[in-house]
């Protein structure tokens, strides 16, 4: 592709963690999986790169879906604080932290109760459908005391389908 054929696209900041021309959307369909108070913006998606860069924002006390899938994630926290579950480990999150989520690894992100948690997420453009934990998977996760403490405060019915 010649330089004259290439089209440069830039997104301009339209507000605090919003970009002009980028739709601010719900995280997922309401009935697709358990989650609370989270939104997404697809900032970049180009089939030539085979990747998509998205910005997620979890409101205070909110959380993403507890799930796993074949594709991996690269996550960078931009603002706020919270915690994430990656496999059998729970990590505190703050701005500029980087998190890699390997394929088929259970994961979930949670915002603190005081401020939103905002992060960039780089994933494959073509992604597989997430798997939700069964009751047996959930029990296995809870066998680890650190994971059980992370999951406490949320009814199993909120996290398992």
C-alpha positions in Angstrom: 0.0 0.0 0.0 1.5 3.3 -1.0 1.6 6.3 1.3 -1.1 8.0 -0.7 -3.4 5.0 -0.4 -3.1 4.9 3.4 -5.8 6.7 5.3 -4.9 8.2 8.6 -7.6 8.1 11.2 -7.2 9.9 14.5 -9.6 10.0 17.4 -9.8 13.2 19.4 -10.6 13.3 23.0 -14.2 14.5 23.5 -14.3 14.5 27.2 -13.0 12.6 30.2 -12.2 9.1 28.8 -14.5 9.7 25.8 -13.5 10.0 22.2 -15.2 11.9 19.3 -16.9 9.5 16.8 -16.7 6.5 19.2 -19.9 5.0 20.4 -20.2 4.7 24.2 -21.9 1.3 24.6 -23.0 -1.1 27.2 -20.4 -3.8 28.1 -22.6 -6.6 26.8 -26.2 -7.4 26.2 -28.1 -7.3 29.5 -29.0 -11.0 29.5 -25.8 -12.4 28.0 -23.8 -12.8 31.3 -23.5 -11.4 34.8 -21.8 -8.0 35.2 -22.5 -4.7 36.9 -22.0 -1.1 35.9 -19.5 -1.3 33.0 -19.3 0.3 29.6 -17.1 -0.1 26.5 -15.8 2.0 23.6 -14.1 0.4 20.6 -11.3 2.8 19.9 -9.5 1.0 17.1 -10.4 -2.0 15.0 -8.7 -2.8 11.7 -8.7 -6.2 9.9 -5.1 -5.6 8.7 -3.9 -5.5 12.2 -6.1 -8.4 13.4 -6.7 -6.7 16.7 -9.1 -4.4 18.5 -8.3 -1.8 21.1 -11.2 -1.1 23.5 -11.6 1.1 26.5 -13.7 -0.2 29.4 -14.9 1.7 32.4 -16.3 0.1 35.5 -18.3 2.3 37.8 -17.5 2.2 41.5 -18.5 -1.1 42.9 -19.0 -2.6 39.5 -17.5 -5.7 37.9 -16.9 -7.4 34.5 -18.1 -10.9 33.8 -16.3 -13.8 35.4 -15.3 -15.7 32.2 -12.6 -17.5 30.1 -12.1 -18.0 26.4 -9.6 -19.0 23.8 -8.2 -15.5 23.0 -5.8 -13.7 25.2 -6.0 -10.1 26.5 -3.5 -7.4 27.1 -4.9 -4.8 29.6 -3.5 -1.4 30.8 -5.2 0.4 33.6 -5.6 4.2 32.8 -7.4 5.4 35.9 -8.9 4.3 39.2 -8.2 1.4 41.4 -9.6 -2.1 41.8 -8.7 -5.7 41.7 -8.6 -8.4 39.1 -8.8 -12.2 39.2 -6.5 -13.9 36.8 -6.6 -17.7 37.1 -6.0 -18.4 40.8 -4.4 -15.1 41.6 -6.0 -11.8 42.7 -4.1 -8.6 41.9 -4.6 -5.0 43.1 -4.9 -2.6 40.2 -3.8 1.1 39.9 -3.0 3.3 36.9 -0.4 2.1 34.5 -0.5 -1.5 35.7 -0.3 -4.1 32.9 -2.2 -7.4 33.0 -1.8 -10.3 30.6 -4.6 -12.9 30.5 -3.6 -16.1 28.9 -6.1 -18.2 26.9 -8.6 -20.3 28.9 -7.8 -18.4 32.1 -10.7 -17.4 34.4 -10.7 -13.6 34.8 -12.7 -10.7 36.2 -12.1 -7.0 36.9 -13.7 -5.0 39.7 -13.6 -1.3 40.5 -13.1 -0.1 44.0 -16.2 1.4 45.8 -14.7 4.9 45.5 -13.9 5.6 41.9 -14.3 4.2 38.4 -11.8 1.8 37.0 -10.8 2.5 33.4 -8.6 0.4 31.3 -7.5 -0.3 27.7 -7.9 -3.9 26.4 -6.2 -5.2 23.3 -7.7 -8.4 21.9 -7.9 -10.4 18.7 -10.3 -8.8 16.2 -11.9 -12.2 15.7 -12.7 -13.5 19.2 -14.4 -16.7 20.4 -17.4 -16.6 22.6 -16.7 -16.5 26.4 -17.4 -19.4 28.7 -19.1 -18.7 32.0 -18.3 -20.8 35.0 -20.5 -23.7 35.9 -21.4 -24.3 39.6 -18.5 -26.9 39.7 -16.0 -24.3 38.2 -17.2 -21.7 40.7 -16.7 -24.1 43.6 -13.2 -24.9 42.3 -12.3 -21.2 42.1 -13.6 -20.7 45.6 -11.4 -23.5 47.0 -8.5 -20.9 46.9 -9.0 -18.6 49.9 -7.7 -15.6 48.1 -10.2 -16.1 45.2 -13.0 -16.9 47.7 -12.3 -13.5 49.4 -12.3 -11.8 46.1 -15.7 -13.4 45.2 -17.3 -12.8 48.6 -20.0 -10.2 48.7 -21.4 -11.4 45.4 -24.0 -14.1 45.3 -23.1 -17.1 43.2 -26.3 -16.4 41.2 -24.7 -13.0 40.1 -21.6 -14.7 38.8 -22.7 -18.1 37.4 -25.1 -18.9 34.7 
